[in-house]
């Protein structure tokens, strides 16, 4: 692998950073809200699954115990 000197490296990094398309403030806010909504839905889903499993196990244990 060819080594580049530090000046060339910095120039290459700057050129690559210039190619980055940064999201707008609205896009960031929208995706942040979507992440929070999906996290809340996931938490509710797993809470319900946990409740169903717990009540099912309690029913089985009460039946046999």
KEKE-544645 format. One record per residue: x, z, y of N, C-alpha, C, O, CB in turn; residue number from 1. Coordinates in steps of 0.05 Angstrom, whole numbers, m for minus. Last residue first. Glycine has a CB too. Layout:
<sites>
<site><n_xx>X</n_xx><n_zz>Z</n_zz><n_yy>Y</n_yy><ca_xx>X</ca_xx><ca_zz>Z</ca_zz><ca_yy>Y</ca_yy><c_xx>X</c_xx><c_zz>Z</c_zz><c_yy>Y</c_yy><o_xx>X</o_xx><o_zz>Z</o_zz><o_yy>Y</o_yy><cb_xx>X</cb_xx><cb_zz>Z</cb_zz><cb_yy>Y</cb_yy><num>NUM</num></site>
...
</sites>
This chain:
<sites>
<site><n_xx>m993</n_xx><n_zz>814</n_zz><n_yy>m530</n_yy><ca_xx>m983</ca_xx><ca_zz>840</ca_zz><ca_yy>m527</ca_yy><c_xx>m1004</c_xx><c_zz>860</c_zz><c_yy>m523</c_yy><o_xx>m998</o_xx><o_zz>884</o_zz><o_yy>m519</o_yy><cb_xx>m964</cb_xx><cb_zz>842</cb_zz><cb_yy>m505</cb_yy><num>65</num></site>
<site><n_xx>m1016</n_xx><n_zz>764</n_zz><n_yy>m533</n_yy><ca_xx>m1002</ca_xx><ca_zz>773</ca_zz><ca_yy>m557</ca_yy><c_xx>m992</c_xx><c_zz>802</c_zz><c_yy>m554</c_yy><o_xx>m984</o_xx><o_zz>814</o_zz><o_yy>m574</o_yy><cb_xx>m978</cb_xx><cb_zz>755</cb_zz><cb_yy>m562</cb_yy><num>64</num></site>
<site><n_xx>m1042</n_xx><n_zz>761</n_zz><n_yy>m484</n_yy><ca_xx>m1057</ca_xx><ca_zz>754</ca_zz><ca_yy>m508</ca_yy><c_xx>m1043</c_xx><c_zz>766</c_zz><c_yy>m533</c_yy><o_xx>m1056</o_xx><o_zz>776</o_zz><o_yy>m550</o_yy><cb_xx>m1059</cb_xx><cb_zz>724</cb_zz><cb_yy>m510</cb_yy><num>63</num></site>
<site><n_xx>m1002</n_xx><n_zz>774</n_zz><n_yy>m448</n_yy><ca_xx>m1025</ca_xx><ca_zz>792</ca_zz><ca_yy>m450</ca_yy><c_xx>m1041</c_xx><c_zz>787</c_zz><c_yy>m475</c_yy><o_xx>m1052</o_xx><o_zz>805</o_zz><o_yy>m487</o_yy><cb_xx>m1044</cb_xx><cb_zz>789</cb_zz><cb_yy>m425</cb_yy><num>62</num></site>
<site><n_xx>m969</n_xx><n_zz>729</n_zz><n_yy>m455</n_yy><ca_xx>m959</ca_xx><ca_zz>756</ca_zz><ca_yy>m462</ca_yy><c_xx>m982</c_xx><c_zz>776</c_zz><c_yy>m464</c_yy><o_xx>m981</o_xx><o_zz>794</o_zz><o_yy>m481</o_yy><cb_xx>m939</cb_xx><cb_zz>765</cb_zz><cb_yy>m441</cb_yy><num>61</num></site>
<site><n_xx>m1003</n_xx><n_zz>689</n_zz><n_yy>m436</n_yy><ca_xx>m993</ca_xx><ca_zz>688</ca_zz><ca_yy>m464</ca_yy><c_xx>m984</c_xx><c_zz>716</c_zz><c_yy>m472</c_yy><o_xx>m990</o_xx><o_zz>725</o_zz><o_yy>m494</o_yy><cb_xx>m970</cb_xx><cb_zz>667</cb_zz><cb_yy>m467</cb_yy><num>60</num></site>
<site><n_xx>m1010</n_xx><n_zz>705</n_zz><n_yy>m383</n_yy><ca_xx>m1033</ca_xx><ca_zz>702</ca_zz><ca_yy>m401</ca_yy><c_xx>m1025</c_xx><c_zz>703</c_zz><c_yy>m430</c_yy><o_xx>m1038</o_xx><o_zz>715</o_zz><o_yy>m446</o_yy><cb_xx>m1048</cb_xx><cb_zz>677</cb_zz><cb_yy>m395</cb_yy><num>59</num></site>
<site><n_xx>m958</n_xx><n_zz>703</n_zz><n_yy>m364</n_yy><ca_xx>m972</ca_xx><ca_zz>729</ca_zz><ca_yy>m365</ca_yy><c_xx>m996</c_xx><c_zz>728</c_zz><c_yy>m383</c_yy><o_xx>m1002</o_xx><o_zz>747</o_zz><o_yy>m398</o_yy><cb_xx>m980</cb_xx><cb_zz>737</cb_zz><cb_yy>m336</cb_yy><num>58</num></site>
<site><n_xx>m950</n_xx><n_zz>647</n_zz><n_yy>m369</n_yy><ca_xx>m934</ca_xx><ca_zz>666</ca_zz><ca_yy>m385</ca_yy><c_xx>m947</c_xx><c_zz>693</c_zz><c_yy>m386</c_yy><o_xx>m947</o_xx><o_zz>706</o_zz><o_yy>m407</o_yy><cb_xx>m906</cb_xx><cb_zz>668</cb_zz><cb_yy>m374</cb_yy><num>57</num></site>
<site><n_xx>m987</n_xx><n_zz>630</n_zz><n_yy>m330</n_yy><ca_xx>m989</ca_xx><ca_zz>621</ca_zz><ca_yy>m358</ca_yy><c_xx>m974</c_xx><c_zz>640</c_zz><c_yy>m377</c_yy><o_xx>m984</o_xx><o_zz>647</o_zz><o_yy>m398</o_yy><cb_xx>m978</cb_xx><cb_zz>593</cb_zz><cb_yy>m361</cb_yy><num>56</num></site>
<site><n_xx>m968</n_xx><n_zz>653</n_zz><n_yy>m284</n_yy><ca_xx>m995</ca_xx><ca_zz>661</ca_zz><ca_yy>m294</ca_yy><c_xx>m998</c_xx><c_zz>653</c_zz><c_yy>m323</c_yy><o_xx>m1011</o_xx><o_zz>667</o_zz><o_yy>m338</o_yy><cb_xx>m1017</cb_xx><cb_zz>649</cb_zz><cb_yy>m276</cb_yy><num>55</num></site>
<site><n_xx>m918</n_xx><n_zz>627</n_zz><n_yy>m281</n_yy><ca_xx>m920</ca_xx><ca_zz>656</ca_zz><ca_yy>m283</ca_yy><c_xx>m946</c_xx><c_zz>665</c_zz><c_yy>m294</c_yy><o_xx>m948</o_xx><o_zz>682</o_zz><o_yy>m311</o_yy><cb_xx>m915</cb_xx><cb_zz>668</cb_zz><cb_yy>m255</cb_yy><num>54</num></site>
<site><n_xx>m934</n_xx><n_zz>573</n_zz><n_yy>m276</n_yy><ca_xx>m917</ca_xx><ca_zz>581</ca_zz><ca_yy>m299</ca_yy><c_xx>m919</c_xx><c_zz>612</c_zz><c_yy>m303</c_yy><o_xx>m922</o_xx><o_zz>621</o_zz><o_yy>m325</o_yy><cb_xx>m888</cb_xx><cb_zz>573</cb_zz><cb_yy>m295</cb_yy><num>53</num></site>
<site><n_xx>m963</n_xx><n_zz>575</n_zz><n_yy>m228</n_yy><ca_xx>m975</ca_xx><ca_zz>566</ca_zz><ca_yy>m253</ca_yy><c_xx>m960</c_xx><c_zz>575</c_zz><c_yy>m277</c_yy><o_xx>m971</o_xx><o_zz>585</o_zz><o_yy>m297</o_yy><cb_xx>m978</cb_xx><cb_zz>536</cb_zz><cb_yy>m253</cb_yy><num>52</num></site>
<site><n_xx>m923</n_xx><n_zz>593</n_zz><n_yy>m192</n_yy><ca_xx>m947</ca_xx><ca_zz>608</ca_zz><ca_yy>m196</ca_yy><c_xx>m961</c_xx><c_zz>601</c_zz><c_yy>m222</c_yy><o_xx>m970</o_xx><o_zz>618</o_zz><o_yy>m237</o_yy><cb_xx>m966</cb_xx><cb_zz>604</cb_zz><cb_yy>m172</cb_yy><num>51</num></site>
<site><n_xx>m887</n_xx><n_zz>550</n_zz><n_yy>m195</n_yy><ca_xx>m878</ca_xx><ca_zz>577</ca_zz><ca_yy>m203</ca_yy><c_xx>m902</c_xx><c_zz>594</c_zz><c_yy>m209</c_yy><o_xx>m903</o_xx><o_zz>610</o_zz><o_yy>m228</o_yy><cb_xx>m861</cb_xx><cb_zz>589</cb_zz><cb_yy>m181</cb_yy><num>50</num></site>
<site><n_xx>m919</n_xx><n_zz>510</n_zz><n_yy>m174</n_yy><ca_xx>m909</ca_xx><ca_zz>507</ca_zz><ca_yy>m201</ca_yy><c_xx>m900</c_xx><c_zz>535</c_zz><c_yy>m212</c_yy><o_xx>m906</o_xx><o_zz>542</o_zz><o_yy>m235</o_yy><cb_xx>m886</cb_xx><cb_zz>487</cb_zz><cb_yy>m203</cb_yy><num>49</num></site>
<site><n_xx>m925</n_xx><n_zz>530</n_zz><n_yy>m122</n_yy><ca_xx>m948</ca_xx><ca_zz>527</ca_zz><ca_yy>m139</ca_yy><c_xx>m940</c_xx><c_zz>524</c_zz><c_yy>m168</c_yy><o_xx>m953</o_xx><o_zz>536</o_zz><o_yy>m186</o_yy><cb_xx>m964</cb_xx><cb_zz>502</cb_zz><cb_yy>m131</cb_yy><num>48</num></site>
<site><n_xx>m871</n_xx><n_zz>528</n_zz><n_yy>m105</n_yy><ca_xx>m886</ca_xx><ca_zz>554</ca_zz><ca_yy>m105</ca_yy><c_xx>m910</c_xx><c_zz>552</c_zz><c_yy>m123</c_yy><o_xx>m916</o_xx><o_zz>571</o_zz><o_yy>m138</o_yy><cb_xx>m894</cb_xx><cb_zz>562</cb_zz><cb_yy>m76</cb_yy><num>47</num></site>
<site><n_xx>m861</n_xx><n_zz>474</n_zz><n_yy>m108</n_yy><ca_xx>m848</ca_xx><ca_zz>492</ca_zz><ca_yy>m126</ca_yy><c_xx>m860</c_xx><c_zz>519</c_zz><c_yy>m127</c_yy><o_xx>m859</o_xx><o_zz>533</o_zz><o_yy>m147</o_yy><cb_xx>m818</cb_xx><cb_zz>494</cb_zz><cb_yy>m119</cb_yy><num>46</num></site>
<site><n_xx>m897</n_xx><n_zz>457</n_zz><n_yy>m66</n_yy><ca_xx>m899</ca_xx><ca_zz>446</ca_zz><ca_yy>m93</ca_yy><c_xx>m886</c_xx><c_zz>466</c_zz><c_yy>m113</c_yy><o_xx>m898</o_xx><o_zz>473</o_zz><o_yy>m133</o_yy><cb_xx>m886</cb_xx><cb_zz>419</cb_zz><cb_yy>m95</cb_yy><num>45</num></site>
<site><n_xx>m876</n_xx><n_zz>483</n_zz><n_yy>m21</n_yy><ca_xx>m903</ca_xx><ca_zz>489</ca_zz><ca_yy>m30</ca_yy><c_xx>m907</c_xx><c_zz>480</c_zz><c_yy>m59</c_yy><o_xx>m919</o_xx><o_zz>494</o_zz><o_yy>m75</o_yy><cb_xx>m924</cb_xx><cb_zz>475</cb_zz><cb_yy>m12</cb_yy><num>44</num></site>
<site><n_xx>m825</n_xx><n_zz>459</n_zz><n_yy>m18</n_yy><ca_xx>m827</ca_xx><ca_zz>488</ca_zz><ca_yy>m22</ca_yy><c_xx>m855</c_xx><c_zz>496</c_zz><c_yy>m32</c_yy><o_xx>m858</o_xx><o_zz>513</o_zz><o_yy>m50</o_yy><cb_xx>m821</cb_xx><cb_zz>503</cb_zz><cb_yy>5</cb_yy><num>43</num></site>
<site><n_xx>m840</n_xx><n_zz>406</n_zz><n_yy>m9</n_yy><ca_xx>m825</ca_xx><ca_zz>413</ca_zz><ca_yy>m33</ca_yy><c_xx>m827</c_xx><c_zz>443</c_zz><c_yy>m39</c_yy><o_xx>m831</o_xx><o_zz>451</o_zz><o_yy>m62</o_yy><cb_xx>m796</cb_xx><cb_zz>405</cb_zz><cb_yy>m31</cb_yy><num>42</num></site>
<site><n_xx>m863</n_xx><n_zz>412</n_zz><n_yy>42</n_yy><ca_xx>m879</ca_xx><ca_zz>402</ca_zz><ca_yy>19</ca_yy><c_xx>m866</c_xx><c_zz>409</c_zz><c_yy>m8</c_yy><o_xx>m880</o_xx><o_zz>417</o_zz><o_yy>m27</o_yy><cb_xx>m884</cb_xx><cb_zz>372</cb_zz><cb_yy>21</cb_yy><num>41</num></site>
<site><n_xx>m818</n_xx><n_zz>428</n_zz><n_yy>71</n_yy><ca_xx>m841</ca_xx><ca_zz>446</ca_zz><ca_yy>69</ca_yy><c_xx>m859</c_xx><c_zz>438</c_zz><c_yy>45</c_yy><o_xx>m868</o_xx><o_zz>455</o_zz><o_yy>30</o_yy><cb_xx>m858</cb_xx><cb_zz>445</cb_zz><cb_yy>95</cb_yy><num>40</num></site>
<site><n_xx>m785</n_xx><n_zz>383</n_zz><n_yy>66</n_yy><ca_xx>m776</ca_xx><ca_zz>409</ca_zz><ca_yy>56</ca_yy><c_xx>m799</c_xx><c_zz>428</c_zz><c_yy>52</c_yy><o_xx>m800</o_xx><o_zz>443</o_zz><o_yy>33</o_yy><cb_xx>m755</cb_xx><cb_zz>421</cb_zz><cb_yy>75</cb_yy><num>39</num></site>
<site><n_xx>m817</n_xx><n_zz>345</n_zz><n_yy>92</n_yy><ca_xx>m811</ca_xx><ca_zz>342</ca_zz><ca_yy>64</ca_yy><c_xx>m801</c_xx><c_zz>368</c_zz><c_yy>51</c_yy><o_xx>m808</o_xx><o_zz>374</o_zz><o_yy>28</o_yy><cb_xx>m791</cb_xx><cb_zz>320</cb_zz><cb_yy>59</cb_yy><num>38</num></site>
<site><n_xx>m815</n_xx><n_zz>367</n_zz><n_yy>144</n_yy><ca_xx>m841</ca_xx><ca_zz>364</ca_zz><ca_yy>130</ca_yy><c_xx>m836</c_xx><c_zz>361</c_zz><c_yy>100</c_yy><o_xx>m850</o_xx><o_zz>374</o_zz><o_yy>85</o_yy><cb_xx>m856</cb_xx><cb_zz>339</cb_zz><cb_yy>141</cb_yy><num>37</num></site>
<site><n_xx>m760</n_xx><n_zz>365</n_zz><n_yy>156</n_yy><ca_xx>m774</ca_xx><ca_zz>391</ca_zz><ca_yy>155</ca_yy><c_xx>m801</c_xx><c_zz>389</c_zz><c_yy>140</c_yy><o_xx>m808</o_xx><o_zz>407</o_zz><o_yy>125</o_yy><cb_xx>m778</cb_xx><cb_zz>401</cb_zz><cb_yy>183</cb_yy><num>36</num></site>
<site><n_xx>m753</n_xx><n_zz>309</n_zz><n_yy>153</n_yy><ca_xx>m738</ca_xx><ca_zz>326</ca_zz><ca_yy>135</ca_yy><c_xx>m752</c_xx><c_zz>353</c_zz><c_yy>133</c_yy><o_xx>m755</o_xx><o_zz>364</o_zz><o_yy>111</o_yy><cb_xx>m709</cb_xx><cb_zz>329</cb_zz><cb_yy>144</cb_yy><num>35</num></site>
<site><n_xx>m786</n_xx><n_zz>293</n_zz><n_yy>196</n_yy><ca_xx>m792</ca_xx><ca_zz>284</ca_zz><ca_yy>169</ca_yy><c_xx>m778</c_xx><c_zz>302</c_zz><c_yy>148</c_yy><o_xx>m789</o_xx><o_zz>308</o_zz><o_yy>127</o_yy><cb_xx>m785</cb_xx><cb_zz>255</cb_zz><cb_yy>165</cb_yy><num>34</num></site>
<site><n_xx>m758</n_xx><n_zz>314</n_zz><n_yy>239</n_yy><ca_xx>m785</ca_xx><ca_zz>324</ca_zz><ca_yy>233</ca_yy><c_xx>m793</c_xx><c_zz>317</c_zz><c_yy>205</c_yy><o_xx>m805</o_xx><o_zz>333</o_zz><o_yy>190</o_yy><cb_xx>m805</cb_xx><cb_zz>312</cb_zz><cb_yy>253</cb_yy><num>33</num></site>
<site><n_xx>m711</n_xx><n_zz>283</n_zz><n_yy>235</n_yy><ca_xx>m710</ca_xx><ca_zz>312</ca_zz><ca_yy>232</ca_yy><c_xx>m737</c_xx><c_zz>324</c_zz><c_yy>226</c_yy><o_xx>m739</o_xx><o_zz>341</o_zz><o_yy>208</o_yy><cb_xx>m699</cb_xx><cb_zz>324</cb_zz><cb_yy>258</cb_yy><num>32</num></site>
<site><n_xx>m731</n_xx><n_zz>232</n_zz><n_yy>245</n_yy><ca_xx>m721</ca_xx><ca_zz>238</ca_zz><ca_yy>218</ca_yy><c_xx>m718</c_xx><c_zz>268</c_zz><c_yy>214</c_yy><o_xx>m721</o_xx><o_zz>277</o_zz><o_yy>192</o_yy><cb_xx>m694</cb_xx><cb_zz>224</cb_zz><cb_yy>214</cb_yy><num>31</num></site>
<site><n_xx>m747</n_xx><n_zz>239</n_zz><n_yy>299</n_yy><ca_xx>m766</ca_xx><ca_zz>232</ca_zz><ca_yy>278</ca_yy><c_xx>m756</c_xx><c_zz>238</c_zz><c_yy>250</c_yy><o_xx>m771</o_xx><o_zz>249</o_zz><o_yy>234</o_yy><cb_xx>m772</cb_xx><cb_zz>202</cb_zz><cb_yy>280</cb_yy><num>30</num></site>
<site><n_xx>m698</n_xx><n_zz>252</n_zz><n_yy>324</n_yy><ca_xx>m720</ca_xx><ca_zz>271</ca_zz><ca_yy>325</ca_yy><c_xx>m740</c_xx><c_zz>265</c_zz><c_yy>303</c_yy><o_xx>m749</o_xx><o_zz>283</o_zz><o_yy>289</o_yy><cb_xx>m734</cb_xx><cb_zz>271</cb_zz><cb_yy>352</cb_yy><num>29</num></site>
<site><n_xx>m670</n_xx><n_zz>204</n_zz><n_yy>315</n_yy><ca_xx>m659</ca_xx><ca_zz>230</ca_zz><ca_yy>305</ca_yy><c_xx>m682</c_xx><c_zz>250</c_zz><c_yy>304</c_yy><o_xx>m684</o_xx><o_zz>265</o_zz><o_yy>284</o_yy><cb_xx>m636</cb_xx><cb_zz>240</cb_zz><cb_yy>323</cb_yy><num>28</num></site>
<site><n_xx>m702</n_xx><n_zz>167</n_zz><n_yy>342</n_yy><ca_xx>m698</ca_xx><ca_zz>165</ca_zz><ca_yy>313</ca_yy><c_xx>m688</c_xx><c_zz>191</c_zz><c_yy>301</c_yy><o_xx>m696</o_xx><o_zz>199</o_zz><o_yy>279</o_yy><cb_xx>m678</cb_xx><cb_zz>142</cb_zz><cb_yy>307</cb_yy><num>27</num></site>
<site><n_xx>m696</n_xx><n_zz>186</n_zz><n_yy>394</n_yy><ca_xx>m723</ca_xx><ca_zz>186</ca_zz><ca_yy>382</ca_yy><c_xx>m720</c_xx><c_zz>184</c_zz><c_yy>351</c_yy><o_xx>m735</o_xx><o_zz>198</o_zz><o_yy>337</o_yy><cb_xx>m740</cb_xx><cb_zz>163</cb_zz><cb_yy>392</cb_yy><num>26</num></site>
<site><n_xx>m643</n_xx><n_zz>177</n_zz><n_yy>405</n_yy><ca_xx>m652</ca_xx><ca_zz>205</ca_zz><ca_yy>405</ca_yy><c_xx>m680</c_xx><c_zz>207</c_zz><c_yy>391</c_yy><o_xx>m685</o_xx><o_zz>226</o_zz><o_yy>377</o_yy><cb_xx>m655</cb_xx><cb_zz>215</cb_zz><cb_yy>434</cb_yy><num>25</num></site>
<site><n_xx>m618</n_xx><n_zz>127</n_zz><n_yy>359</n_yy><ca_xx>m628</ca_xx><ca_zz>136</ca_zz><ca_yy>384</ca_yy><c_xx>m638</c_xx><c_zz>165</c_zz><c_yy>382</c_yy><o_xx>m641</o_xx><o_zz>175</o_zz><o_yy>360</o_yy><cb_xx>m651</cb_xx><cb_zz>117</cb_zz><cb_yy>395</cb_yy><num>24</num></site>
<site><n_xx>m557</n_xx><n_zz>124</n_zz><n_yy>320</n_yy><ca_xx>m586</ca_xx><ca_zz>125</ca_zz><ca_yy>323</ca_yy><c_xx>m594</c_xx><c_zz>135</c_zz><c_yy>351</c_yy><o_xx>m579</o_xx><o_zz>149</o_zz><o_yy>364</o_yy><cb_xx>m598</cb_xx><cb_zz>144</cb_zz><cb_yy>301</cb_yy><num>23</num></site>
<site><n_xx>m503</n_xx><n_zz>77</n_zz><n_yy>329</n_yy><ca_xx>m513</ca_xx><ca_zz>105</ca_zz><ca_yy>330</ca_yy><c_xx>m543</c_xx><c_zz>105</c_zz><c_yy>333</c_yy><o_xx>m554</o_xx><o_zz>88</o_zz><o_yy>347</o_yy><cb_xx>m500</cb_xx><cb_zz>120</cb_zz><cb_yy>353</cb_yy><num>22</num></site>
<site><n_xx>m467</n_xx><n_zz>37</n_zz><n_yy>292</n_yy><ca_xx>m492</ca_xx><ca_zz>36</ca_zz><ca_yy>307</ca_yy><c_xx>m504</c_xx><c_zz>64</c_zz><c_yy>306</c_yy><o_xx>m514</o_xx><o_zz>73</o_zz><o_yy>285</o_yy><cb_xx>m512</cb_xx><cb_zz>14</cb_zz><cb_yy>295</cb_yy><num>21</num></site>
<site><n_xx>m398</n_xx><n_zz>24</n_zz><n_yy>295</n_yy><ca_xx>m419</ca_xx><ca_zz>42</ca_zz><ca_yy>286</ca_yy><c_xx>m443</c_xx><c_zz>39</c_zz><c_yy>304</c_yy><o_xx>m441</o_xx><o_zz>38</o_zz><o_yy>328</o_yy><cb_xx>m409</cb_xx><cb_zz>72</cb_zz><cb_yy>286</cb_yy><num>20</num></site>
<site><n_xx>m357</n_xx><n_zz>m5</n_zz><n_yy>316</n_yy><ca_xx>m376</ca_xx><ca_zz>m19</ca_zz><ca_yy>300</ca_yy><c_xx>m400</c_xx><c_zz>m2</c_zz><c_yy>292</c_yy><o_xx>m421</o_xx><o_zz>m13</o_zz><o_yy>282</o_yy><cb_xx>m363</cb_xx><cb_zz>m30</cb_zz><cb_yy>275</cb_yy><num>19</num></site>
<site><n_xx>m324</n_xx><n_zz>32</n_zz><n_yy>340</n_yy><ca_xx>m339</ca_xx><ca_zz>15</ca_zz><ca_yy>358</ca_yy><c_xx>m360</c_xx><c_zz>m1</c_zz><c_yy>342</c_yy><o_xx>m380</o_xx><o_zz>m10</o_zz><o_yy>354</o_yy><cb_xx>m320</cb_xx><cb_zz>m5</cb_zz><cb_yy>372</cb_yy><num>18</num></site>
<site><n_xx>m298</n_xx><n_zz>53</n_zz><n_yy>296</n_yy><ca_xx>m318</ca_xx><ca_zz>70</ca_zz><ca_yy>309</ca_yy><c_xx>m335</c_xx><c_zz>53</c_zz><c_yy>328</c_yy><o_xx>m359</o_xx><o_zz>58</o_zz><o_yy>331</o_yy><cb_xx>m304</cb_xx><cb_zz>92</cb_zz><cb_yy>325</cb_yy><num>17</num></site>
<site><n_xx>m262</n_xx><n_zz>11</n_zz><n_yy>286</n_yy><ca_xx>m283</ca_xx><ca_zz>17</ca_zz><ca_yy>266</ca_yy><c_xx>m305</c_xx><c_zz>34</c_zz><c_yy>279</c_yy><o_xx>m329</o_xx><o_zz>29</o_zz><o_yy>273</o_yy><cb_xx>m272</cb_xx><cb_zz>31</cb_zz><cb_yy>242</cb_yy><num>16</num></site>
<site><n_xx>m230</n_xx><n_zz>13</n_zz><n_yy>331</n_yy><ca_xx>m244</ca_xx><ca_zz>m11</ca_zz><ca_yy>326</ca_yy><c_xx>m267</c_xx><c_zz>m6</c_zz><c_yy>306</c_yy><o_xx>m289</o_xx><o_zz>m17</o_zz><o_yy>309</o_yy><cb_xx>m225</cb_xx><cb_zz>m33</cb_zz><cb_yy>315</cb_yy><num>15</num></site>
<site><n_xx>m208</n_xx><n_zz>64</n_zz><n_yy>325</n_yy><ca_xx>m225</ca_xx><ca_zz>59</ca_zz><ca_yy>349</ca_yy><c_xx>m242</c_xx><c_zz>33</c_zz><c_yy>344</c_yy><o_xx>m265</o_xx><o_zz>32</o_zz><o_yy>352</o_yy><cb_xx>m208</cb_xx><cb_zz>55</cb_zz><cb_yy>374</cb_yy><num>14</num></site>
<site><n_xx>m178</n_xx><n_zz>55</n_zz><n_yy>279</n_yy><ca_xx>m200</ca_xx><ca_zz>75</ca_zz><ca_yy>279</ca_yy><c_xx>m219</c_xx><c_zz>70</c_zz><c_yy>302</c_yy><o_xx>m243</o_xx><o_zz>70</o_zz><o_yy>298</o_yy><cb_xx>m188</cb_xx><cb_zz>104</cb_zz><cb_yy>281</cb_yy><num>13</num></site>
<site><n_xx>m141</n_xx><n_zz>18</n_zz><n_yy>297</n_yy><ca_xx>m160</ca_xx><ca_zz>11</ca_zz><ca_yy>276</ca_yy><c_xx>m183</c_xx><c_zz>30</c_zz><c_yy>275</c_yy><o_xx>m206</o_xx><o_zz>21</o_zz><o_yy>271</o_yy><cb_xx>m145</cb_xx><cb_zz>10</cb_zz><cb_yy>249</cb_yy><num>12</num></site>
<site><n_xx>m113</n_xx><n_zz>49</n_zz><n_yy>335</n_yy><ca_xx>m128</ca_xx><ca_zz>25</ca_zz><ca_yy>344</ca_yy><c_xx>m148</c_xx><c_zz>16</c_zz><c_yy>323</c_yy><o_xx>m170</o_xx><o_zz>8</o_zz><o_yy>330</o_yy><cb_xx>m108</cb_xx><cb_zz>3</cb_zz><cb_yy>349</cb_yy><num>11</num></site>
<site><n_xx>m92</n_xx><n_zz>88</n_zz><n_yy>301</n_yy><ca_xx>m111</ca_xx><ca_zz>96</ca_zz><ca_yy>322</ca_yy><c_xx>m127</c_xx><c_zz>72</c_zz><c_yy>332</c_yy><o_xx>m151</o_xx><o_zz>74</o_zz><o_yy>336</o_yy><cb_xx>m96</cb_xx><cb_zz>110</cb_zz><cb_yy>346</cb_yy><num>10</num></site>
<site><n_xx>m57</n_xx><n_zz>55</n_zz><n_yy>271</n_yy><ca_xx>m79</ca_xx><ca_zz>70</ca_zz><ca_yy>258</ca_yy><c_xx>m100</c_xx><c_zz>78</c_zz><c_yy>278</c_yy><o_xx>m124</o_xx><o_zz>75</o_zz><o_yy>273</o_yy><cb_xx>m67</cb_xx><cb_zz>95</cb_zz><cb_yy>244</cb_yy><num>9</num></site>
<site><n_xx>m22</n_xx><n_zz>37</n_zz><n_yy>309</n_yy><ca_xx>m40</ca_xx><ca_zz>18</ca_zz><ca_yy>296</ca_yy><c_xx>m63</c_xx><c_zz>32</c_zz><c_yy>283</c_yy><o_xx>m86</o_xx><o_zz>22</o_zz><o_yy>284</o_yy><cb_xx>m24</cb_xx><cb_zz>1</cb_zz><cb_yy>275</cb_yy><num>8</num></site>
<site><n_xx>3</n_xx><n_zz>87</n_zz><n_yy>321</n_yy><ca_xx>m11</ca_xx><ca_zz>72</ca_zz><ca_yy>342</ca_yy><c_xx>m31</c_xx><c_zz>52</c_zz><c_yy>330</c_yy><o_xx>m53</o_xx><o_zz>49</o_zz><o_yy>339</o_yy><cb_xx>9</cb_xx><cb_zz>58</cb_zz><cb_yy>360</cb_yy><num>7</num></site>
<site><n_xx>27</n_xx><n_zz>102</n_zz><n_yy>271</n_yy><ca_xx>4</ca_xx><ca_zz>118</ca_zz><ca_yy>283</ca_yy><c_xx>m11</c_xx><c_zz>103</c_zz><c_yy>305</c_yy><o_xx>m35</o_xx><o_zz>106</o_zz><o_yy>307</o_yy><cb_xx>15</cb_xx><cb_zz>144</cb_zz><cb_yy>294</cb_yy><num>6</num></site>
<site><n_xx>36</n_xx><n_zz>44</n_zz><n_yy>229</n_yy><ca_xx>46</ca_xx><ca_zz>65</ca_zz><ca_yy>247</ca_yy><c_xx>22</c_xx><c_zz>79</c_zz><c_yy>260</c_yy><o_xx>0</o_xx><o_zz>68</o_zz><o_yy>260</o_yy><cb_xx>66</cb_xx><cb_zz>53</cb_zz><cb_yy>268</cb_yy><num>5</num></site>
<site><n_xx>18</n_xx><n_zz>37</n_zz><n_yy>161</n_yy><ca_xx>16</ca_xx><ca_zz>29</ca_zz><ca_yy>189</ca_yy><c_xx>27</c_xx><c_zz>51</c_zz><c_yy>206</c_yy><o_xx>26</o_xx><o_zz>75</o_zz><o_yy>198</o_yy><cb_xx>m13</cb_xx><cb_zz>22</cb_zz><cb_yy>197</cb_yy><num>4</num></site>
<site><n_xx>42</n_xx><n_zz>14</n_zz><n_yy>98</n_yy><ca_xx>37</ca_xx><ca_zz>36</ca_zz><ca_yy>116</ca_yy><c_xx>36</c_xx><c_zz>25</c_zz><c_yy>145</c_yy><o_xx>50</o_xx><o_zz>6</o_zz><o_yy>152</o_yy><cb_xx>60</cb_xx><cb_zz>57</cb_zz><cb_yy>114</cb_yy><num>3</num></site>
<site><n_xx>12</n_xx><n_zz>m18</n_zz><n_yy>43</n_yy><ca_xx>28</ca_xx><ca_zz>m20</ca_zz><ca_yy>68</ca_yy><c_xx>21</c_xx><c_zz>3</c_zz><c_yy>86</c_yy><o_xx>m2</o_xx><o_zz>11</o_zz><o_yy>90</o_yy><cb_xx>23</cb_xx><cb_zz>m47</cb_zz><cb_yy>82</cb_yy><num>2</num></site>
<site><n_xx>17</n_xx><n_zz>0</n_zz><n_yy>m23</n_yy><ca_xx>0</ca_xx><ca_zz>0</ca_zz><ca_yy>0</ca_yy><c_xx>18</c_xx><c_zz>0</c_zz><c_yy>25</c_yy><o_xx>36</o_xx><o_zz>16</o_zz><o_yy>27</o_yy><cb_xx>m19</cb_xx><cb_zz>24</cb_zz><cb_yy>0</cb_yy><num>1</num></site>
</sites>
